[in-house]
Structure formats: C-alpha cells, structure tokens
Amino acid sequence: MATTKKTTKKAAPRAAAKPAAVKKAPVKKTAAKKQPAKKSTVKTAEMRSFRVAKDAQSFKNFQITRQTVYWIILIAFIIFAQLWILKLQIEVASIIDAQQAQLQSY
C-alpha cells in the first residue's frame, strides 16, 4: 500500500477563499488479466513419395576436395605416430635384451 503525503496550505484571505473540494477515495486499479499466449499453427508441406536422388557425380570419378586433403593429413599423422611407437618399442626391447644378456653373463 502506498502512502500519500498530506500537503498543508497556508490560509488565504477570506475574500479569496474557495469552498473546500470534496476528496474522492483513490480508485484502486485492477490488474488486467493476461490472456494465455496463442499458439500459432504452422502448416507443413504435403508428404511426397520417396524418390531415389540421382548422384551428382559418377562413383568412378575422382576429384580432390577439402575433405580429401583432411583425410590424407589425418592418415599421414596416424602412420607417423604408429612408426614412432614401433621404433620406441624396438628400442625398449633391445635395451631389455641387453640387460638380460648382461645379467646372465654373471
């Protein structure tokens, strides 16, 4: 509830006095009820029968695309990583063989 400030008026001379105005009680505003949002219906396209789409390119044709370059780079990285791991495994195996040979010689 909001409170209102009372204002005080200075007394005016009697000759200029006006009759007191009748104060009306403040009218309370009623909150307007919001109507629920209307759901718009979207018409969908009619269903069509399925058709096999024609290929844009022949399967036998080869054309280098951006995807081809990505795949080549990925395969090259995988092969490089596998060769590096194989090299490390061979080195570790040779070190272990050398240690075992040294221990057996004692």
C-alpha positions as CSV (number, residue, x, y, z in Angstrom):
1,M,0.0,0.0,0.0
2,A,1.3,3.3,-0.9
3,T,1.1,6.2,1.5
4,T,0.3,9.7,0.3
5,K,1.8,12.9,1.7
6,K,-0.5,15.4,3.1
7,T,0.2,18.9,1.9
8,T,-0.6,21.8,4.1
9,K,-1.9,25.0,2.5
10,K,-1.4,28.4,4.0
11,A,-4.6,30.2,5.0
12,A,-5.7,32.5,2.2
13,P,-7.5,35.8,2.9
14,R,-11.3,35.4,3.4
15,A,-12.2,37.3,0.3
16,A,-10.4,34.8,-2.0
17,A,-11.5,31.7,-0.1
18,K,-12.9,28.9,-2.2
19,P,-15.2,26.3,-0.9
20,A,-13.4,23.1,0.2
21,A,-13.3,20.5,-2.5
22,V,-14.7,17.1,-1.7
23,K,-11.9,14.5,-1.8
24,K,-12.7,11.2,-3.5
25,A,-11.2,8.0,-2.3
26,P,-8.4,6.9,-4.7
27,V,-9.7,4.3,-7.1
28,K,-7.7,1.0,-7.0
29,K,-6.6,-0.2,-10.3
30,T,-7.4,-3.8,-11.0
31,A,-4.6,-5.8,-12.6
32,A,-5.5,-6.7,-16.1
33,K,-5.5,-10.5,-16.5
34,K,-3.2,-11.6,-19.2
35,Q,-4.6,-13.9,-21.8
36,P,-2.6,-17.1,-22.5
37,A,-0.3,-16.8,-25.5
38,K,-1.8,-18.0,-28.6
39,K,0.0,-20.9,-30.3
40,S,0.4,-20.3,-34.0
41,T,-0.1,-23.3,-36.1
42,V,2.4,-23.8,-38.9
43,K,1.2,-25.6,-42.0
44,T,3.6,-28.3,-43.1
45,A,4.3,-29.2,-46.6
46,E,2.4,-32.1,-48.0
47,M,4.1,-35.5,-47.9
48,R,5.6,-36.6,-51.1
49,S,6.5,-40.1,-52.2
50,F,10.2,-41.1,-51.7
51,R,12.4,-41.0,-54.8
52,V,16.0,-42.1,-55.2
53,A,18.1,-39.0,-55.8
54,K,20.5,-39.0,-58.7
55,D,24.2,-38.8,-57.9
56,A,25.7,-35.5,-58.7
57,Q,29.0,-37.2,-59.7
58,S,29.7,-40.6,-61.0
59,F,31.2,-43.0,-58.4
60,K,34.1,-43.8,-60.7
61,N,35.2,-40.1,-60.9
62,F,37.9,-38.9,-58.5
63,Q,38.1,-35.3,-57.5
64,I,40.3,-33.9,-54.8
65,T,38.3,-31.9,-52.3
66,R,38.9,-30.3,-49.0
67,Q,37.8,-33.5,-47.3
68,T,40.3,-35.5,-49.3
69,V,43.1,-33.3,-48.1
70,Y,41.9,-33.6,-44.4
71,W,41.8,-37.4,-44.7
72,I,45.3,-37.5,-46.2
73,I,46.7,-35.4,-43.4
74,L,44.9,-37.5,-40.8
75,I,46.2,-40.8,-42.2
76,A,49.7,-39.4,-42.6
77,F,49.7,-38.4,-38.9
78,I,48.4,-41.8,-37.8
79,I,51.1,-43.6,-39.8
80,F,53.8,-41.4,-38.4
81,A,52.6,-42.0,-34.9
82,Q,52.5,-45.7,-35.3
83,L,56.0,-45.8,-36.8
84,W,57.3,-43.7,-33.9
85,I,55.7,-46.1,-31.4
86,L,57.1,-49.1,-33.2
87,K,60.6,-47.5,-33.1
88,L,60.3,-46.9,-29.3
89,Q,59.1,-50.5,-28.7
90,I,62.1,-51.9,-30.7
91,E,64.5,-49.7,-28.7
92,V,63.0,-50.8,-25.4
93,A,63.1,-54.4,-26.4
94,S,66.8,-54.1,-27.4
95,I,67.6,-52.5,-24.1
96,I,65.8,-55.2,-22.1
97,D,67.6,-57.9,-24.2
98,A,71.0,-56.3,-23.4
99,Q,70.2,-56.1,-19.7
100,Q,69.2,-59.8,-19.6
101,A,72.3,-60.8,-21.5
102,Q,74.4,-58.9,-19.1
103,L,72.7,-60.5,-16.0
104,Q,73.1,-64.0,-17.5
105,S,76.8,-63.5,-18.1
106,Y,77.5,-63.0,-14.3
